Amino acid sequence: MAFPGGRMQPDDSSPRAAAERETLEETGIDLARHGRFRARLSDLITRHHSRWRPMIVTPYVYEWSGPQTMTLNHEVENTVWVPMDYLAASENQGTLTWSTPLGALHLPCCRYQGYCIWGLSYSMLQELLKQSK
């Protein structure tokens, strides 16, 4: 489970423009038309699963006032709208056990209707929820 994302293209004027373009391409959500920019969260450093080079993820937050219907591309299987109150409630927080060659990791997560939000997506949400208080 993840947010829309991707790499900047030569035609993108900024990382924020790239985020808007990627969101439109992947979900049909037109942030430039129906979104209201709210915040830029902290950069997160990670790596692409098949590469060793680090990758910087720059999350942008928008308030959505358009239709909830979407046009998904080949990268997206499904979409889920999760209420912010649900994400913030302590009773909805848990852990995900991830097995590694060195042993099990118990990672923080939020579960919603059979979905599990964890990793970078969970980190982004936690920062957003702290800012929203």
N, C-alpha and C positions, 0 to 999 in steps of 0.2 A: 504494500500500500504506500503510495507516494504522491507527492504533488507534481503538477506538470513541470517540466524542466528540460534543459538542453544547453547546447553551446551557442555562444555568440556567432553570428554570421557577419561577413563583411558589410552587409547593408544595414546592420543594426547600429543605431546611433549611440546606444548605451546598453549596459547590462539590464536596465529596467525595460528598455524597448525589446530586448531579446526575450525577457520573461513574458511580456505581453504577447509577442509573436508566437512563442512556444505554446502558451496557454491556448491561444486561438487555434493553432494547428492541431493540437492534441485533443481538445475538448469542444471547440466551437465557441467557447466563452470569449467574448470580445470585451476585454478589460478597458480598452481605450474608449469604447462606446458606452458601456453600462457599468463600469467599475469606478470606484472612487479610491484613489491611492490613499492608504492609511499609514504605512510604515515600511521602512527597510530594516530588516532584522540583521543581526550580526552575521558576518561571513562564517561559514563552516568549512573546515578543511577535511577532505576525504580523498579517496582515490577511486577511480573507475575500477570495477570488478576485475577487468582483464589487464589492467596496467598498473605499474608501480609508481608512475608520476603522480604527485598530488594534484587534486582538483579543488578549486574554490567554488563553493555554492553560496550564492547571494540571494537570500529569500526576500521577496516583496509581498506585502499584504494589501489586499484590496477589499473594500466593502462592495458587495454585489447587489445591484438593484435591477438586473435584467431577468429574463426568463430562466427557469431551471432546466429547460430542455437543452440537450447537448448533442453535438455531432462528433462522435468519437472517431479517431483515426486508428490505424493498425497498432499503435503503441499502447492503447488504452482499452482494457477489457470492460470496465465498469466505472461508474462514478458514485460517490456517496456524499450526501450532505449531512454533516454532523453538527448538532447544536453546540454552541460555545459553552453553555451551561453544563452540558454533559461532559465535555472535555475537561472542564475545570473541577468537577466533583471528585473528591478524594476517593469515594467508593468505586469509581470507575477506573482507578489506577491499579496496575498489577505488574506482573513480571512475565517475561517470555524466556524460556530456557533455550539456549542456543548451544548445541554441541560442537566442540572444537577438538582437534587432536590433543590439545593440552587439558581438556576437561570441559565441564559445562559452565556456561556464563548465564547469569540471571540478569536480564536486561529489563529496564523499566519500559512499560507500555501502557496503552489505553485500549481496551476492547470495546467494540461497538457492533452489535448485531452480527456477530460472527467474524468481524474484521479485527485485525490487530494493528494498531499504529505504534511503530517503534522506530529506533534508529534515528536517522537524520530528521525524518518527519516529526517524530516525537520531540526531539530537541527544539525544532522550530516552534512547535505548538507550545511548549513549556515557556519559551521566551516570550511569545505573544501573550500568553495568559498572565505572565508576570507584569507585562506592560499595561495590560487591560485593567489591572486592579486599581 
